[in-house]
Amino acid sequence: MLALAVAGLYIMEVTAARRSFLCDIGFWADRTTLHEAASHGRALQLKQLIESGVSVNMVTVDNITPLHEACIQAHPNCTRLLLEAGAQVDVRTIHGSTPLCNACASGSLECAKLLLAHGAQVNPSLTALTASPLHEACIQGNVDVVRLMIDSGAKLEAFDVHFGPPLHIACVKGHLDCVKELLRAGANVNSITFHETPLHHAARAHMVDLIELLLEFGANVFSSDNLGKKPVDYTTPGSPSCSCLQFYECNPLSLQQLCRIALRKILGTQASEIITQLNVSHRIRSYLQYSDHTTLPSRDS
């Protein structure tokens, strides 16, 4: 009996120690009232709890903080209150997600801006269980959040073990506007993930506008995957997407288009910034920038 009692006391000590050192930001609980208030957007209740002295950095067993909850549910007012009260901006869940990852996943531009203003890392280290904030924004498809991440210095070629670079997942999801932002910012149109290019994903999605966009930015229509299949091999014969790819296989881009692609490739991720400073006409500058109002040369010309 004495041995059992001693063993019991030892287990209690270990458990207490584990709770103390489970994470760097404090003790954990199953789920606190603060978590619930942040999750449901109850800003007044959250403010009262904070003023009563409740720790804003309390974590659950999976290391989720109230700040994570506010960002997951896209509650900017709660996010602001927590940050102003000292919530740690880059704390990670057991899966590696930061509050900024959550804000991007929920498509909350306001939460993302607040986090960045409080020093959130736009390029947290990637893990096998989480994607970067830019990846999350591309999955969600909010072009404003994607643009914010790019403008904040997000790495365009950050490689996620599941999705590869952000451009790949944007193509898989068929988010045309997000793909356009990434390409304009200098994302590699011919990047390869598991032997596939973004054009392979676009062909599978049967999205002609996405296929044309990638090709106009210099996608290789003849690229093969590990099965030896080109993008056209993933389309239905006679379909618009098949006809589009076949056209580009038989007809090279114009000299103007090739020059634009070559220039942007040389400039890389600095292309947009440098092109705006060129001493050329507005029309040429717009053409180099793939501006929406600029008419691209017709495929039939």
N, C-alpha and C positions, 0 to 999 in steps of 0.2 A: 504493500500500500504506500509506504514511504517513497519507494522508487517511482510509483505512478504519480504521486503528488509532485515530486521533483521534476519529473518529465513534463507534467502539466504546466508548472511554473516556467520551465525552459521554453515551451511552445509559446506561452503568453509573451515572454520577452522577445522571442524571435518575431512574433506577429507584430508587436508594437514597434520593433525596430524597422520591420519591413514597411510599415505604414509611414514611418518617419522619413525613410530614405527612398521611397518608391519613385519619387521624382524630385526635381530641383526646386519646385515652386511651392510646395507645402503638403499638407495632409490630404488624403483622399477620402471621399465619401461616395456612397452609392449614387446619390443624385440630390443636390441641395435645392432649397427654395430659390436660391439665386440662379441656378441652372434653369429652373422652370420659368422664372420671370424673364430671363434672357431669351429663352427658346420661344416663348409666346408673345414677345414684344411688349411686355408690361413695363414700360419705362418708369412710370410713377412708383410701382412697387419695387423695382430694381433700385431706384434712387433712394427710397426709404431704407432698404436693406443695406445699401452701401453706407449711408449716413449713420446707421446703427452699429457699424463696425464689422459687418460680415466681410470676410476676405474675398476679394474678387478673383483670387488665384487658386481657389479650391478646385481640385480635380476629381473626376470619377476614377474608377479602377482602370478604365482604358485611356486615362490621361486627357479627358475632354474637359475644358474649362468653360465657364459661362461665356467667354469671348468666342470660343468655337461655336457655341450654340447660337449666339446672336448672329454670327456670320452665316452659319448654315441656313438659318431661316430668313436671312436678309432683313435684319432689323437695324438700320443705321443709328437710330436714336439710342438704342441699348448699347450698340457698339461704341458710340461716342462716350456714354456714361462710364462704361467699363474701362476704356482707355484712359480717360481723364482721372479715373480712380486708381490707376497704376497697374492695370492688367498687362501681363507680359505678352508682347505683340507677336513673338515668334515661337511660342510654346508649341510643341508637337504632340499629337496623339500617338498612341502605340503603333498606329499605321503610318506615322510620319507626316500627317497633314497639319499644316499651319492654319491659323485663322484666315490668312490671305488665300490659301488654297480653297478653303470653304466659301469665302466670299465670291471667288471666281466661279466656283462650281454652282453657286446659287444665282449667278448673274447679277450680283448687286454691285453696281458701279459706285454707289455712295459708300458702302462698307469698304470696298477696296481702296478708295481714295483716303478714307480715314486711317486705315491701317498703314498705308504708304506714308502718310503725313506723320505718323508716329514711329516711323523707322522700320517698317516691316521689310524683310528681305524678299526681293522680287525673284531671286534665284536661290532658294533654299536647296541644300544638297538632296539629290533624288535617292529614294530607296526602292526596294523591290515591291513595296506595297502602296506607293503613292506617286502621283504625277506632279509636275510643277504647276504653279499658278497659271502660266500661259497654256499648258496642256488642258487644265480644267476649264479655262475660258473657251478654248476651241471646242471642247466636248459640248459645253453648254450652248455655244453658238452666239453669244452676245458680242457683237462686233465692237461695241464701245469699250467693253472690258478688255477685249483683245488688244485694241488700240492703246489703251491705258498701260497695259503690261509692256507692250513694245516700246512705248514712249518712256517707260520707266527703266528700260534697260534689260528686259527679259531676253535670255539667250534663245535665239531662233532655232538653234540646232541642238538644244538640250535633248538628250536621248533617254526616253522612258523605255523600260524593258518590255512593256506591253504594246505601246503605240509607236515607238520611235520618235522622231521629231514632231513638233506640234503640227506642221503642215500635213503630215500623214493622217493624223486623227481628224483634222478639219475636213480633209477630203473624204475619209470614211463616213463621216457624219453628213457630208454634203452641204456644209456651210459655206456657200460661195463667197459671201462678203468677208468672212474670216480668212478664207484662202487668199483673197485679193489683198487684204491688209498684210498678210505674212509675206506674200510675194513682193509687194511694193517695198517692204522693209528690208528685203534682201535674202529671204529664205531660199535655200537651195532647192530649185524645182526638180532636180534629178537625184535628190537624196534617196538612199536605199535602206529599207528595213526588211529584213528577212527576204532579201532578193527582190523586193517589190518597190516600185516607185509610186509617187502620188498619182501618176497617170493611170497606173493599174487600178488603183482604188476608184478613180473617177469613171473608168470604163465599166467596172463592176456595178457602179451606181447608175449607169446609163444616163448620166447628166451631160448633155451636149454642151451647155454653157460652161460647165466646169472643165470639160475636156478642152474646149477652145481656149479658155483662159490659161490653162497650164501650157498649152502648145504655143500660145502667143508669148509666154514668158520663157520659152526655150525648152520645154519638156521634150525628151527624146522619144519619138513615136515608135522607134524600133527597139527600145529597151526590152530585155527578156528577163523573166523571173527564173527561179530555180527549176521550173518545169519546162523552160524553154519557150514560154508563151509570151507573146507581145500583148500590149493593151487591147488591140483589136480582137484578139482571141477570146476575150472575156465579154464580147458584145454579141448580140443576136444578129445573124446575117440579114441584111436589108433594113436594119433599124437605123434611126437617125444617128445614133452614136457610132455605129459601125461605119456608116457612110462618111461621117466626119473624119474618123481616123484613117480610113482608106484614102480620102482626099489628101490629107497631110502626108501620107506615105508616098503618094504619087506626085505631089506638087510641093517643091521647097518653098520656104518663106521668102518674102521679097527681100531685096538688099537692104531696104530701110529697116525692116524688122530684125534682120540679122545684125545690123549695126547697133540697133538699140539693145539687143540681147548681149552683144559683146561688150558694149560700154558698161551696162549694169553689172555684168559678171566681173569685170575688172574692178569696179567700184565697191562691189559687195554690199555689206550692210550700211555703208556710207553713201550709197547711191542717191537716195532721196535728198539728203542734206547737201551734197555736192552739186547735184543737178539744179537745185534752186538758185545756186550762186553762179551758174554759167551765164556768160554774156551772149545769150542766144535769144531768138524771138520767143514770145510767149507760146506760140503754137508748137514750136519744136520742143520747148521745155515740157509742155503738157503731154506731148507725144512720148517723150522719154519717161515721163512719170505715169504713163497709162491712166491719165485723168479720164474720168467718166464722160466728160463732155467732148473728149477728143475722138473723132471718128478714125478708127483703125483702117488700114488698107483692106479692101475687100478681098476675099479669097478668090473671087472671080476676076479680079483686075490683073 
